[in-house]
């Protein structure tokens, strides 16, 4: 019975390439700058920004969207930060996705991209400090 289970697991793992995407997606954490929720630009474009992020979430491009609204401060003094993850082939593709966001197009907020990847050290050649020669 153990051999049958082992063969089944090996077949499952080997067959994953058959239904996998053409390329492996990396994950990037995206963190916005801070802006007052009372800012006219924030108020004007927040619905458009939210709709764009929801559409990207439905497409499987964006996941885990967070809005930090500093709830411990009085409402008139609260700042907002947006944090989410992007799945993309590479950093350039992730940056292109960010450039399409309404907050970026209307100069409401800037976003910083942090690679977190799918496979640890997948792109080790981009990090020579991690290798010892």
N, C-alpha and C positions, 0 to 999 in steps of 0.2 A: 504494500500500500504506500509506503514512503517513496518508492521509486516512481509510482504513478503521480503522486503529489509533486515531486521534484520535476518530473517531465512537464506537468501541467504549468507549473510556475515558470519554467524556462521558456516554454512555448508562448506564454502570455507576455513575458518580458521581451522576447525576440520579435513578437508580432506587433509590438507597439509602434515600431517604425512604419508599419503599413498604414496606420491611421493618423500618425503624427503630422503636424504642419511641415511645410517645406523647410522651415528653419526653426531653430530654437529661439524662443523669446527670452529676453532678459527683463528683469524688473528694475525700475528706477523709482526712487522716492522723490516726490515733487513737493517742495515746500514754498509757500508764497511768502512775500513780505507781509508786513502788518499794515492794516488800514483801519481807520475809524469806520464803524458801521453807520455813522451819521454823515459820512462823506457823500456829497451829491453823486460823485462818480460811482461809488459802491452801490448806492441805492438805484441808480439808473441802470446798471448792468448786471446786478446780482441774479435776476431771473434768467437772463440770457446765458450767464455763466453756468448757473445750475442746470439749465436745459442741455447745454453742450456737454457737461460732465455726465449727466444721466444718459445721454445718447452714447457717449464713449463707453460707459459702464455696460449698457445693453449690448454693445458690439464686442465686449470682452477686452477692450483696450485699456480701460481704467478700472481700478478696484480700490476698495477701502477708502472712501472719500470722507474726510473729516473737516469740520468747520469749528475752529476754536474761537469762542466768542467772549472769552474772559468774563465768565458769568459772576465772578466775585466782585466785579466793579459795577458802579452805577451804570445804567443802560446808556446814558449820554456820553460816558467815558470809555465804553468798550471798544476794543480793537478786534479785528477779525484776522485770522490766518487760515489758509486752506492747505490741507495736506492730503495727498493721494498717491497711489502707485500707478505707473504706466508700464504696460508690457509692450516691448518693442524689440526689433532686430538688433538695434545698436543705438548709441547715444544720439547720432544725427537724426534718426527716425523719431526718437523720443522728443528731441528739441523741436522738430517739425510739428508734432502733435501739440506741444505747448504753444507754439506760435499761432495756432489756429483758435486758441481759446479767446473768448470775448474780452476777458480782463486784460489780456496781453495786447490784443488788437486795438483796444481803446485806451491803452496806457493807464489802466487802473492799478494793476499790481504786476510785479515781476515775480517769476518763479525760479527757484534754484533746483537743479536736477542732481540727484545723488545716486550713482549706480549701486544697486544692492544685488543684482544678478539673480540667476536661478541656480547656477552651479558655483559653489565657492571656488574662487581662483580660476574660473573658466578662462578669463582673459589675463592670465598671469604676465604675458609679455607687455601689457600696459602698466605693470607695476614692478619695475626692476628692483625696487627696494625689498620686495618679498623673496627674491631669489638670492642665494649665496653662491658665489663662484670661487 
